[in-house]
Amino acid sequence: MARELTRKSIHLLGLVVPILYLFTSRDFAIIGVGGLVALALGTELLKVLVPSVRAIFLRIFSPILRSQEQKGGPTGATYFLIGSFLCVLFFDKTLAIVCLCFLTLGDLCAALIGKQWGRIKLFSRKSLEGSLACFVVCAAVALLMRLHPAVAITGALVATVVELLPVGVDDNITMPLASGFAMHLLIANWQF
């Protein structure tokens, strides 16, 4: 649990992206987050190509890395930045901010509540309690951002289902994109 708490406290740093985007332009967000994606992908490439870089990276970050990340797989932070960049690129400002908050806060609550109080297991190690926490937090975020209740609930539900299901692609990408597209389609087709 201590390792997960450390990982998730770092996960909270992800709130910097939607908060900064709230106060800046779309162009600034695309350039800023795009630059961070390039830096993260560059680091991932250096880890693969230069053993000394990988050794330094592991020495610094191994206490918070998951096993697949320690074996050389991309980090959750890299996936987070890619998901963030795609949200800023594809969605209007409000939806992008909501999706990024889903990713940061919903995923955080799902993990922490699920690990601490999750008793009813659904898929893999995911629990009903964690999923309910994710849904409640995502719905609250969307409603606080003044999305129509039908859009907010739909987005929260899609984010929760995608976070829960083992779809084979990192949920730092699938969760914000799937929920964003669902909300975008609802808004576009029903004029909310």
Secondary structure as UniProt FT lines:
FT   HELIX           2..11
FT   HELIX           12..15
FT   HELIX           16..22
FT   HELIX           26..49
FT   HELIX           51..61
FT   HELIX           62..64
FT   HELIX           67..70
FT   TURN            71..72
FT   HELIX           76..90
FT   HELIX           93..101
FT   HELIX           102..106
FT   HELIX           107..117
FT   TURN            124..125
FT   HELIX           128..144
FT   TURN            145..146
FT   HELIX           149..164
FT   HELIX           171..190
//
